[in-house]
Amino acid sequence: MNEPLISVIVPVYNVEHYIKRCVDSILVQTYTNLEIILVDDGSTDRSGRICDEYAEIDLRVKVIHVNNSGQAEARNLGMDKAKGDYYAFVDSDDYIMTDYISYLYEIMQTKEVQISICGYQKITEQIENKKKIDNSLNKEIKVYDSKEGIFQLLYQKGIVTVVWGRLFKSKLFCNIRFPKGKLHEDVAILYKLFDAADKIACGAEEKYYYFQRYGSTMNKKFYRQRMDYLQFTDECIQYMEQNHPALTKAAISRHFSACFDLLSCIGNDKKNYIEEYMQIVREIKKYRKTVLLDSNARLKNRLAAVGAYISITTIQKLSRLIKRP
């Protein structure tokens, strides 16, 4: 039986020092029936030329060159060109284990799901050469129906809000696209993809290497466009109110997390972002009681809700010291 085609979509922007490692890790996958779509999003370094070089040596590689429109639109353009029955997204400064696609595809087939998920390891420039953790003996796979998957996602119970580290049935994206020109685009659509799926499976093995480099989008300090995050978690609340009322509190908990993530980013710079700061504070005050009384909300959120009644400034300082995954 022939393996179905899987489209691997990689948005590329000014990553000349990392793109080879990323693409090389895709080319050596044990699952070979791939099309690898590299979307050069107006790079000003050698990234675009490196992509073209790969297209010359491997027919599976396709390159799209576009004017800079952001990662969200780059992914959309990649999907527009994709012909696969399944989509996998890999960020251009990340890389994957050789059996990454095989692992996700096997889970999808054996568990009969439309989304499969694997674990990931965080890699930084400082620890790049250290021995990576081998957790291949952890064979646990959890299967959720759509609503339970959304519950796990929004309450942040081991499922992070990203599209990398997953394999999707391409048909899930029929009416779903990343919001053009926005940040935190994964937050905008992942719960909708879960809702469109019948079942989701989560495998424990860490097959994706998430590389946190200095200067990457999610490591920068606060700036106004990061308020997209709050917009998307607020939209999630509205979506659940209309479609799955029982999951509204889960969406509120996720929104509450976003508030404190952004508050932590603002740090001591709130005088330059007073309007955004006050908006975040209003959202915290609006939902703190709901989160405090929600037994399903994670402990960090409930403690933050308690603190919000005492001193939001103090909780903001604590948030900067406590890692919020």
Secondary structure in CASP SS format (residue, H / E / C, confidence):
PFRMAT SS
TARGET T0000
AUTHOR 0000-0000-0000
METHOD secondary structure of the structure
MODEL  1
M C 1.00
N C 1.00
E C 1.00
P C 1.00
L C 1.00
I E 1.00
S E 1.00
V E 1.00
I E 1.00
V E 1.00
P E 1.00
V E 1.00
Y C 1.00
N C 1.00
V C 1.00
E C 1.00
H C 1.00
Y C 1.00
I H 1.00
K H 1.00
R H 1.00
C H 1.00
V H 1.00
D H 1.00
S H 1.00
I H 1.00
L H 1.00
V C 1.00
Q C 1.00
T C 1.00
Y C 1.00
T C 1.00
N C 1.00
L E 1.00
E E 1.00
I E 1.00
I E 1.00
L E 1.00
V E 1.00
D E 1.00
D E 1.00
G C 1.00
S C 1.00
T C 1.00
D C 1.00
R C 1.00
S H 1.00
G H 1.00
R H 1.00
I H 1.00
C H 1.00
D H 1.00
E H 1.00
Y H 1.00
A H 1.00
E H 1.00
I H 1.00
D C 1.00
L C 1.00
R C 1.00
V E 1.00
K E 1.00
V E 1.00
I E 1.00
H E 1.00
V E 1.00
N C 1.00
N C 1.00
S C 1.00
G C 1.00
Q H 1.00
A H 1.00
E H 1.00
A H 1.00
R H 1.00
N H 1.00
L H 1.00
G H 1.00
M H 1.00
D H 1.00
K H 1.00
A C 1.00
K C 1.00
G C 1.00
D C 1.00
Y E 1.00
Y E 1.00
A E 1.00
F E 1.00
V C 1.00
D C 1.00
S C 1.00
D C 1.00
D C 1.00
Y E 1.00
I E 1.00
M C 1.00
T C 1.00
D C 1.00
Y H 1.00
I H 1.00
S H 1.00
Y H 1.00
L H 1.00
Y H 1.00
E H 1.00
I H 1.00
M H 1.00
Q H 1.00
T H 1.00
K H 1.00
E C 1.00
V C 1.00
Q C 1.00
I E 1.00
S E 1.00
I E 1.00
C E 1.00
G E 1.00
Y E 1.00
Q E 1.00
K E 1.00
I E 1.00
T E 1.00
E C 1.00
Q C 1.00
I C 1.00
E C 1.00
N C 1.00
K C 1.00
K C 1.00
K C 1.00
I C 1.00
D C 1.00
N C 1.00
S C 1.00
L C 1.00
N C 1.00
K C 1.00
E C 1.00
I E 1.00
K E 1.00
V E 1.00
Y E 1.00
D E 1.00
S H 1.00
K H 1.00
E H 1.00
G H 1.00
I H 1.00
F H 1.00
Q H 1.00
L H 1.00
L H 1.00
Y C 1.00
Q C 1.00
K C 1.00
G C 1.00
I C 1.00
V C 1.00
T C 1.00
V C 1.00
V C 1.00
W E 1.00
G C 1.00
R E 1.00
L E 1.00
F E 1.00
K E 1.00
S H 1.00
K H 1.00
L H 1.00
F H 1.00
C C 1.00
N C 1.00
I C 1.00
R C 1.00
F C 1.00
P C 1.00
K C 1.00
G C 1.00
K C 1.00
L C 1.00
H C 1.00
E H 1.00
D H 1.00
V H 1.00
A H 1.00
I H 1.00
L H 1.00
Y H 1.00
K H 1.00
L H 1.00
F H 1.00
D H 1.00
A H 1.00
A C 1.00
D C 1.00
K E 1.00
I E 1.00
A E 1.00
C E 1.00
G E 1.00
A E 1.00
E E 1.00
E E 1.00
K E 1.00
Y E 1.00
Y E 1.00
Y E 1.00
F E 1.00
Q E 1.00
R C 1.00
Y C 1.00
G C 1.00
S C 1.00
T H 1.00
M H 1.00
N H 1.00
K C 1.00
K C 1.00
F C 1.00
Y C 1.00
R H 1.00
Q H 1.00
R H 1.00
M H 1.00
D H 1.00
Y H 1.00
L H 1.00
Q H 1.00
F H 1.00
T H 1.00
D H 1.00
E H 1.00
C H 1.00
I H 1.00
Q H 1.00
Y H 1.00
M H 1.00
E H 1.00
Q H 1.00
N H 1.00
H C 1.00
P H 1.00
A H 1.00
L H 1.00
T H 1.00
K H 1.00
A H 1.00
A H 1.00
I H 1.00
S H 1.00
R H 1.00
H H 1.00
F H 1.00
S H 1.00
A H 1.00
C H 1.00
F H 1.00
D H 1.00
L H 1.00
L H 1.00
S H 1.00
C H 1.00
I H 1.00
G H 1.00
N H 1.00
D H 1.00
K H 1.00
K H 1.00
N H 1.00
Y H 1.00
I H 1.00
E H 1.00
E H 1.00
Y H 1.00
M H 1.00
Q H 1.00
I H 1.00
V H 1.00
R H 1.00
E H 1.00
I H 1.00
K H 1.00
K H 1.00
Y H 1.00
R H 1.00
K H 1.00
T H 1.00
V H 1.00
L H 1.00
L C 1.00
D C 1.00
S C 1.00
N C 1.00
A C 1.00
R C 1.00
L H 1.00
K H 1.00
N H 1.00
R H 1.00
L H 1.00
A H 1.00
A H 1.00
V H 1.00
G H 1.00
A H 1.00
Y H 1.00
I H 1.00
S C 1.00
I H 1.00
T H 1.00
T H 1.00
I H 1.00
Q H 1.00
K H 1.00
L H 1.00
S H 1.00
R H 1.00
L H 1.00
I C 1.00
K C 1.00
R C 1.00
P C 1.00
END
